[in-house]
Amino acid sequence: MQLKNRGSVAAALGLLAAGLLGASPAQAEDRSDAPAGAVPSPNAYDQTASEVGTVVADSAVLVYQEDDHRVRAIESETGLTWNAANGMIVSGKFTYDSLTGATPNGAVRSRYFQTFVPPRKTRFIGGGAGVIDTLTGASGRYTVAPNQLPVDKGFKDHREAYDLGVTLPVSESLKLSVGGDASNETDYSSYSARASLAKDLNGKNTTLSLGFNYERDSIRPFIGVPRALSYMGDMIVGSARVKQVYSLVAGVTQVLTPNWLVQVNYSFGNTRGYQTDPYKIFELVDTATGDPFYYIYEKRPDRRTRNSIYAATKFAIGSAVTDASVRWYHDSWGIDSMTYALSEHMPVGKATYVEPSLRFYRQTAANFYRHYLGIDEPTLAYVSSDSRLGRFHAWTFGLKAGVHIARSLEIYGAAERYVQEGQRFDRTAPGVLAHTDLFSGSRSVSLISGVRFTFH
């Protein structure tokens, strides 16, 4: 059974909206509710359900806004898919993002004014052999008022991304999919390649799939790379760092009845290289008063393995389709998470449909996550106060709708409300921190509009 893929670009943008929550200008690569830095697994069954012999053009725009005038993103995405008569599928996609706003820097609220300064930039000669000059970083200095969440309002960036994929029918029951993508920001670039196989069995009622993805990222912070765990304002130790990601996914899709299918995927990921957020700091506090004492740059491990199991089912009654899924996730940083999602595609008349959806996500904290440390406590080997690595849960409420103006033309739109909740107060905290809101998570709204045209 094939369930028609409606508004594919809109669906991708909806995942992006969830992933942008709490994003820093250097690391906005998350595409789902997965913990910060967890790269989505490749889709091992990567093929379209569009009609053979057609060309499908899909274009959409996303506007994403966090509460309290925090991160704002405007994204446009255009895709083109050719479904050849011999079963070959060629697809291309271009994405452009514009990001502005403010993002939490990792410090906690204080009863005093707090001033934050970037690291001192140092110019090297001979590939870093010697120092010839020291530059001030005053352009990034900012001050936060008392009792306000410390956020860095200075980032503004854009991203261009390109994706190309090809699916080839190796035989009547075997398909090979290959592809790659590239994206570039002012301070971040990413390149990846993927390949997957899908094998049909039992009269195409069973599909086995296996996919692999390789990604290489280059991080080039505006401020330079600060020395991890050094004091705020210390000298930088370089201009760029590299991260590599290897992902493998295996799955099975089974048609149970002409109107019901189930899918189970297992994915494994291994990330090596620079995974620290160079824009995040960590606060050391006075253990008597709870007031800030020092700020240091955070540090995360340079290795991370991830395991996840994803199970989904789709059930159709006429043109109505129920889609439910659950995802379990665990990584070597100590984060465990569960994601539950439910949506219902409901036709309204002959040309219109609506699709309400609900997603619930919860995760535990990373082993090295802390809101702060006392000045007399030993500094951990790794430490971060990034709320995306903390314990929280989140709800996403969505509604999509579309109308077929003509046989080949569909206009669609979607709206999502994301609400993240976590621990706000710690009554055992020292001094004023016992009555200070420690949670820096976010809430947001995303709006999507798009058009899909099929050339027969």
C-alpha positions as CSV (number, residue, x, y, z in Angstrom):
1,M,0.0,0.0,0.0
2,Q,1.2,3.5,-0.8
3,L,-0.1,6.5,1.3
4,K,0.3,9.6,-0.8
5,N,2.9,12.0,0.4
6,R,1.1,15.3,0.9
7,G,3.1,18.6,1.4
8,S,6.5,17.0,1.8
9,V,8.3,20.3,2.1
10,A,5.9,21.5,4.7
11,A,6.6,18.3,6.8
12,A,10.3,18.9,6.6
13,L,9.9,22.5,7.6
14,G,7.8,21.5,10.5
15,L,10.6,19.3,11.8
16,L,13.0,22.2,11.3
17,A,10.8,24.4,13.5
18,A,11.1,21.9,16.3
19,G,14.9,21.6,15.8
20,L,15.6,25.3,15.9
21,L,14.4,25.7,19.5
22,G,17.2,27.1,21.5
23,A,19.5,27.0,18.5
24,S,22.7,28.9,18.6
25,P,24.0,30.7,15.5
26,A,26.8,28.1,15.2
27,Q,24.7,25.0,15.7
28,A,21.2,25.1,14.3
29,E,21.5,21.7,12.6
30,D,18.9,19.8,14.7
31,R,15.9,18.7,12.7
32,S,13.6,17.2,15.3
33,D,13.1,17.0,19.1
34,A,16.2,14.9,19.4
35,P,18.7,16.2,22.0
36,A,21.1,19.0,21.0
37,G,23.7,17.8,18.6
38,A,21.9,14.6,17.7
39,V,22.0,14.3,14.0
40,P,18.9,12.6,12.4
41,S,19.4,9.2,11.0
42,P,19.4,8.7,7.2
43,N,16.1,7.6,5.7
44,A,16.8,4.1,4.5
45,Y,13.5,3.9,2.5
46,D,14.0,7.2,0.7
47,Q,11.6,7.3,-2.2
48,T,8.5,9.3,-3.2
49,A,5.0,8.1,-3.6
50,S,4.2,10.4,-6.5
51,E,2.9,9.1,-9.8
52,V,5.4,7.5,-12.3
53,G,6.1,9.8,-15.2
54,T,5.5,13.1,-13.4
55,V,7.6,16.0,-12.3
56,V,6.6,17.5,-8.9
57,A,7.5,21.0,-7.9
58,D,7.1,21.9,-4.2
59,S,7.8,25.3,-2.6
60,A,7.1,26.5,0.9
61,V,8.0,29.3,3.4
62,L,8.4,28.9,7.1
63,V,8.2,31.7,9.7
64,Y,9.4,30.6,13.1
65,Q,9.3,32.9,16.2
66,E,10.2,32.1,19.8
67,D,8.4,33.8,22.7
68,D,10.1,36.8,24.4
69,H,11.5,38.1,21.1
70,R,14.1,35.3,21.0
71,V,15.1,33.4,17.9
72,R,13.3,34.2,14.7
73,A,13.8,32.2,11.5
74,I,12.4,32.7,8.0
75,E,13.0,29.9,5.7
76,S,12.2,29.3,2.0
77,E,12.5,25.8,0.5
78,T,12.0,24.7,-3.1
79,G,12.1,21.1,-4.3
80,L,11.8,19.4,-7.6
81,T,11.3,15.6,-8.1
82,W,11.2,13.7,-11.4
83,N,9.6,10.3,-11.3
84,A,10.8,8.6,-14.5
85,A,8.8,6.0,-16.3
86,N,11.4,3.3,-15.6
87,G,11.2,3.8,-11.8
88,M,14.2,6.1,-11.5
89,I,13.6,9.1,-9.2
90,V,15.7,12.3,-9.2
91,S,15.1,15.0,-6.7
92,G,16.7,18.3,-5.8
93,K,16.1,20.9,-3.1
94,F,17.3,24.4,-2.3
95,T,16.8,26.0,1.1
96,Y,17.5,29.5,2.4
97,D,17.3,30.5,6.0
98,S,17.6,33.8,7.7
99,L,18.1,33.8,11.5
100,T,18.0,36.7,14.0
101,G,17.2,37.3,17.6
102,A,18.5,36.3,21.0
103,T,19.6,33.0,22.5
104,P,20.5,32.1,26.1
105,N,24.2,32.2,26.7
106,G,24.3,29.6,29.6
107,A,24.4,32.0,32.6
108,V,21.6,32.2,35.1
109,R,19.5,35.2,36.3
110,S,21.1,37.4,38.9
111,R,20.0,40.3,41.1
112,Y,22.8,42.4,39.7
113,F,23.7,43.6,36.2
114,Q,25.8,41.1,34.4
115,T,28.4,42.0,31.7
116,F,29.6,39.5,29.2
117,V,32.6,39.8,26.9
118,P,33.9,37.7,24.1
119,P,37.4,36.1,24.1
120,R,40.4,38.1,22.9
121,K,41.2,37.4,19.3
122,T,44.8,36.6,18.6
123,R,46.5,36.8,15.2
124,F,49.0,34.0,14.4
125,I,51.8,33.6,11.9
126,G,53.2,30.5,10.4
127,G,50.0,28.5,10.9
128,G,49.9,29.3,14.6
129,A,53.6,29.2,15.2
130,G,53.8,32.6,16.9
131,V,51.7,35.5,18.2
132,I,52.2,38.8,16.5
133,D,49.2,40.8,17.6
134,T,46.3,40.8,20.0
135,L,42.9,42.2,19.0
136,T,40.2,43.3,21.3
137,G,36.8,41.6,21.2
138,A,34.8,44.6,22.5
139,S,32.4,44.4,19.6
140,G,30.6,41.5,21.3
141,R,30.3,43.0,24.8
142,Y,26.8,43.2,26.2
143,T,25.1,43.8,29.6
144,V,22.0,42.1,31.0
145,A,19.7,43.8,33.5
146,P,19.0,42.3,37.0
147,N,16.6,39.4,37.2
148,Q,16.6,38.9,33.4
149,L,17.6,35.8,31.6
150,P,21.1,36.3,30.1
151,V,20.7,36.1,26.3
152,D,23.0,37.1,23.5
153,K,21.1,39.4,21.2
154,G,24.0,39.9,18.8
155,F,23.6,37.1,16.4
156,K,22.4,37.4,12.8
157,D,23.0,34.8,10.2
158,H,21.8,33.1,7.1
159,R,22.1,29.6,5.6
160,E,22.0,28.2,2.1
161,A,21.5,24.4,1.6
162,Y,21.5,22.2,-1.4
163,D,20.3,18.6,-1.6
164,L,20.4,16.1,-4.5
165,G,19.2,12.5,-4.5
166,V,18.7,9.7,-7.0
167,T,16.8,6.4,-6.6
168,L,17.7,3.7,-9.1
169,P,15.7,0.4,-9.7
170,V,18.5,-2.2,-9.6
171,S,16.0,-4.9,-10.2
172,E,12.2,-5.3,-9.9
173,S,12.4,-5.7,-6.2
174,L,15.6,-3.8,-5.3
175,K,16.2,-0.1,-5.2
176,L,19.3,1.9,-4.6
177,S,19.2,5.5,-3.3
178,V,22.2,7.8,-3.2
179,G,22.4,11.5,-2.4
180,G,24.2,14.3,-0.8
181,D,23.7,17.8,0.6
182,A,25.7,20.8,1.5
183,S,24.9,23.8,3.6
184,N,26.8,26.9,4.5
185,E,26.4,29.6,7.1
186,T,28.7,32.5,8.0
187,D,30.2,30.4,10.8
188,Y,29.2,26.9,10.0
189,S,29.3,24.6,7.0
190,S,28.2,21.0,6.5
191,Y,28.6,18.4,3.8
192,S,27.1,14.9,3.8
193,A,26.6,11.8,1.5
194,R,24.2,9.0,1.9
195,A,23.3,5.7,0.4
196,S,20.6,3.2,1.0
197,L,19.0,0.0,-0.3
198,A,15.4,-1.1,-0.2
199,K,14.4,-4.7,-0.9
200,D,10.8,-5.7,-1.5
201,L,9.6,-9.2,-0.5
202,N,6.3,-11.1,-0.3
203,G,4.8,-9.4,-3.3
204,K,6.0,-6.0,-2.2
205,N,4.2,-6.3,1.1
206,T,7.5,-6.4,3.0
207,T,10.3,-4.0,2.5
208,L,13.7,-4.4,4.2
209,S,16.0,-1.3,4.1
210,L,19.5,-0.3,5.1
211,G,21.1,3.1,4.9
212,F,24.3,4.9,5.7
213,N,25.1,8.6,6.1
214,Y,28.4,10.4,6.5
215,E,28.6,14.1,7.5
216,R,31.5,16.5,7.9
217,D,31.0,19.8,9.6
218,S,33.3,22.8,10.0
219,I,32.6,25.2,12.9
220,R,34.1,28.7,12.5
221,P,32.8,30.9,15.4
222,F,32.6,34.6,14.9
223,I,34.5,35.1,18.1
224,G,37.1,32.4,17.4
225,V,37.4,29.1,19.3
226,P,37.7,29.8,23.0
227,R,39.7,27.5,25.3
228,A,37.2,25.2,27.0
229,L,36.9,25.8,30.8
230,S,38.9,29.0,30.6
231,Y,37.6,32.2,32.0
232,M,35.3,34.4,29.9
233,G,37.4,36.8,27.9
234,D,40.5,34.7,27.7
235,M,42.4,34.3,24.5
236,I,41.1,32.1,21.7
237,V,43.0,29.0,20.7
238,G,42.0,28.8,17.0
239,S,39.6,29.9,14.3
240,A,37.9,26.6,13.3
241,R,37.1,23.0,14.4
242,V,35.8,19.9,12.6
243,K,33.1,17.3,13.5
244,Q,32.4,14.1,11.7
245,V,29.2,12.1,12.0
246,Y,28.5,8.4,10.9
247,S,25.0,7.1,10.9
248,L,23.5,3.7,10.1
249,V,19.8,2.7,10.0
250,A,18.1,-0.6,9.3
251,G,14.4,-1.0,9.0
252,V,11.4,-3.1,7.9
253,T,8.1,-1.9,6.6
254,Q,5.2,-4.4,6.6
255,V,1.8,-4.1,4.9
256,L,-0.6,-5.9,7.1
257,T,-3.8,-5.2,5.1
258,P,-4.5,-3.0,2.0
259,N,-5.2,-0.2,4.5
260,W,-2.7,-0.7,7.2
261,L,1.1,-0.8,7.4
262,V,3.7,-0.8,10.2
263,Q,7.4,0.3,10.2
264,V,10.3,-0.3,12.6
265,N,13.7,1.2,12.3
266,Y,16.9,0.9,14.3
267,S,19.6,3.6,14.0
268,F,23.1,4.0,15.3
269,G,25.2,7.1,15.1
270,N,28.8,8.0,16.0
271,T,30.0,11.6,16.2
272,R,33.6,12.5,16.6
273,G,35.2,15.9,16.9
274,Y,34.3,19.4,18.2
275,Q,30.8,19.3,19.8
276,T,31.2,22.1,22.3
277,D,29.1,25.2,21.6
278,P,31.7,28.1,21.4
279,Y,29.0,30.7,22.2
280,K,27.9,29.1,25.5
281,I,29.4,29.9,28.9
282,F,29.0,28.4,32.3
283,E,28.6,30.1,35.7
284,L,30.5,29.6,38.9
285,V,28.6,31.0,41.9
286,D,29.4,32.1,45.4
287,T,28.2,29.2,47.6
288,A,27.0,31.5,50.4
289,T,25.0,34.1,48.4
290,G,24.4,32.4,45.1
291,D,25.7,35.4,43.2
292,P,27.8,34.9,40.0
293,F,31.6,34.7,40.7
294,Y,33.2,33.7,37.5
295,Y,32.1,32.7,34.0
296,I,33.9,29.9,32.1
297,Y,33.5,28.5,28.6
298,E,31.6,25.2,28.5
299,K,33.1,21.9,27.4
300,R,31.5,18.8,25.9
301,P,33.0,15.4,25.1
302,D,34.5,15.0,21.6
303,R,32.8,11.6,21.1
304,R,29.1,10.7,21.2
305,T,27.4,7.5,20.2
306,R,23.6,7.3,19.7
307,N,21.0,4.5,19.5
308,S,17.4,4.8,18.7
309,I,14.4,2.7,17.8
310,Y,11.5,4.1,15.8
311,A,8.2,2.4,15.3
312,A,5.3,3.8,13.3
313,T,1.9,2.7,12.0
314,K,-0.4,4.1,9.3
315,F,-4.0,3.1,9.0
316,A,-6.4,4.3,6.3
317,I,-10.2,4.3,6.3
318,G,-11.1,5.6,2.9
319,S,-9.2,8.8,2.4
320,A,-8.7,9.3,6.2
321,V,-5.2,8.3,7.4
322,T,-4.1,7.9,11.0
323,D,-0.4,8.1,11.6
324,A,1.1,7.2,15.0
325,S,4.8,6.8,16.0
326,V,7.1,6.3,19.0
327,R,10.8,6.9,19.2
328,W,13.2,5.7,21.9
329,Y,16.7,7.3,22.1
330,H,19.8,6.9,24.2
331,D,23.3,8.3,23.8
332,S,26.7,8.0,25.5
333,W,26.3,11.4,27.1
334,G,23.6,9.9,29.3
335,I,20.5,11.4,27.6
336,D,17.5,9.1,27.3
337,S,14.4,10.4,25.4
338,M,11.0,9.3,24.2
339,T,8.9,10.9,21.4
340,Y,5.3,10.1,20.8
341,A,3.5,11.5,17.8
342,L,-0.1,11.3,16.4
343,S,-1.7,12.8,13.4
344,E,-4.9,12.4,11.5
345,H,-5.4,13.2,7.9
346,M,-9.1,14.0,7.3
347,P,-10.6,14.9,3.9
348,V,-13.2,17.7,3.9
349,G,-15.2,17.5,0.7
350,K,-13.6,16.4,-2.5
351,A,-10.7,18.9,-2.7
352,T,-9.8,19.9,0.9
353,Y,-8.1,18.2,3.8
354,V,-7.1,19.0,7.4
355,E,-4.5,17.3,9.5
356,P,-4.3,17.9,13.3
357,S,-1.3,16.6,15.0
358,L,0.1,16.2,18.5
359,R,3.7,15.4,19.6
360,F,5.1,14.8,23.1
361,Y,8.8,14.7,23.9
362,R,10.7,14.2,27.1
363,Q,14.4,13.6,27.9
364,T,16.7,13.2,30.8
365,A,19.8,15.4,31.3
366,A,23.3,14.8,30.1
367,N,25.7,13.5,32.6
368,F,27.7,16.7,32.6
369,Y,24.7,19.1,32.6
370,R,24.5,21.6,35.5
371,H,22.7,24.9,36.0
372,Y,25.8,26.2,37.8
373,L,28.7,25.1,40.1
374,G,29.8,26.5,43.4
375,I,33.1,28.2,43.4
376,D,34.5,25.8,45.9
377,E,33.3,22.7,43.9
378,P,35.8,20.9,41.7
379,T,35.3,21.8,38.1
380,L,34.1,18.8,36.1
381,A,36.0,17.4,33.1
382,Y,32.9,18.3,31.0
383,V,30.2,20.8,31.9
384,S,27.4,22.6,30.1
385,S,24.3,24.6,31.1
386,D,22.7,24.5,27.7
387,S,19.0,23.8,28.3
388,R,18.9,21.5,25.3
389,L,21.1,19.1,27.3
390,G,19.0,19.4,30.4
391,R,15.9,17.5,31.6
392,F,12.7,18.7,30.1
393,H,9.5,17.7,28.3
394,A,7.8,19.5,25.4
395,W,4.4,19.5,23.6
396,T,3.9,20.4,20.0
397,F,0.4,21.1,18.8
398,G,-0.1,21.3,15.0
399,L,-2.7,21.8,12.4
400,K,-2.2,21.4,8.6
401,A,-4.6,22.1,5.8
402,G,-4.6,21.9,2.1
403,V,-6.8,22.4,-1.0
404,H,-6.5,20.9,-4.5
405,I,-7.4,23.9,-6.7
406,A,-6.9,21.7,-9.7
407,R,-5.9,18.1,-10.4
408,S,-2.2,19.2,-10.5
409,L,-2.2,22.1,-8.1
410,E,-2.3,22.0,-4.3
411,I,-2.0,24.8,-1.8
412,Y,-1.3,24.0,1.8
413,G,-0.4,25.6,5.1
414,A,0.4,24.6,8.7
415,A,0.7,26.1,12.2
416,E,2.6,24.7,15.2
417,R,2.8,25.7,18.8
418,Y,5.8,24.3,20.8
419,V,5.8,24.5,24.6
420,Q,8.9,23.4,26.5
421,E,8.8,22.8,30.3
422,G,11.5,22.0,32.8
423,Q,12.7,22.5,36.3
424,R,12.4,26.2,37.2
425,F,13.4,26.3,40.9
426,D,15.8,24.4,43.1
427,R,15.1,25.1,46.7
428,T,18.4,23.5,47.8
429,A,20.4,26.1,45.8
430,P,22.6,28.5,47.7
431,G,21.4,32.0,48.7
432,V,19.3,33.9,46.2
433,L,19.4,31.0,43.7
434,A,16.9,29.1,45.7
435,H,14.3,31.6,44.6
436,T,15.7,32.2,41.0
437,D,14.1,30.8,37.9
438,L,16.8,28.5,36.5
439,F,14.9,27.3,33.4
440,S,15.9,28.8,30.0
441,G,13.9,26.7,27.7
442,S,11.6,28.2,25.0
443,R,8.2,28.3,23.5
444,S,7.5,29.1,19.9
445,V,5.1,29.4,17.0
446,S,5.8,28.3,13.4
447,L,3.7,29.1,10.4
448,I,4.1,27.4,7.0
449,S,2.6,28.0,3.6
450,G,3.3,26.2,0.4
451,V,2.3,25.2,-3.1
452,R,2.7,21.9,-4.9
453,F,2.4,21.4,-8.6
454,T,2.5,18.2,-10.5
455,F,3.5,18.1,-14.2
456,H,2.0,15.1,-16.0
